[in-house]
Amino acid sequence: MRNCLKVYALAFSILAGLPISASAQARAAQQDEPPTPLRVQIVLSRYQGEKKLSSIPFALSVNVLKGDGGGNLRIGSKIPIKAMGSPGGDAAKLLPMGGFTYQDVGTSIDCRTVALGDGRFSISITLEDTSVYGDDADKRAEQPSFRSFRASNSMILRDGQSGQFTSAVDKVSGDMTKVDVTLTVVK
């Protein structure tokens, strides 16, 4: 309702020949401005020393309208884990009980972009990644261990520019996780 009143007041000012403030002109121009389509590419890479273990790219299309925009991505699976219990209350002896619980494994990304002017965009990202440790499938089925990574930060990029969002070392495996972000304005 307020926006409608502002538009009517602006139209009345124009028709009546009254002076229009610069901020009112900018708001009016912004309302007519088409959205700016962006492609935000996020690459999650794992290294063991200098050796690259994996590199997983994700891409989000974001439309920046009236200065800001955002997008979300969720991808993953639920891994069944055998429920464990102890006979007779003995906490030292855990045995499979026959039921299952499920652990979410995958990646979640939340991305928000804000146009700063001069072709620059502030990109705020929250990334969460959970995976299963190890390569031995039999061992994972009995007693799986999970790796968890979560990062939240902002960076400023221009069209075609890339930057390292974050990097961290896993305390258990010693693997390095790096997250790189590339911004592209879609034309």
Sequence and secondary structure as in RCSB ss.txt:
>XXXX:A:sequence
MRNCLKVYALAFSILAGLPISASAQARAAQQDEPPTPLRVQIVLSRYQGEKKLSSIPFALSVNVLKGDGGGNLRI
GSKIPIKAMGSPGGDAAKLLPMGGFTYQDVGTSIDCRTVALGDGRFSISITLEDTSVYGDDADKRAEQPSFRSFR
ASNSMILRDGQSGQFTSAVDKVSGDMTKVDVTLTVVK
>XXXX:A:secstr
 HHHHHHHHHHHHHHHT    HHHHHHHHHHH   EEEEEEEEEEEEETTEEEEEEEEEEEEEEBTTEEEEEEEE
EEEEEEEEEE GGG TT  EEEEEEEEEEEEEEEEEEEEEEETTEEEEEEEEEEEEE  S HHHHHHS  EEEEE
EEEEEEEETT EEEEEEEE TTT  EEEEEEEEEE  
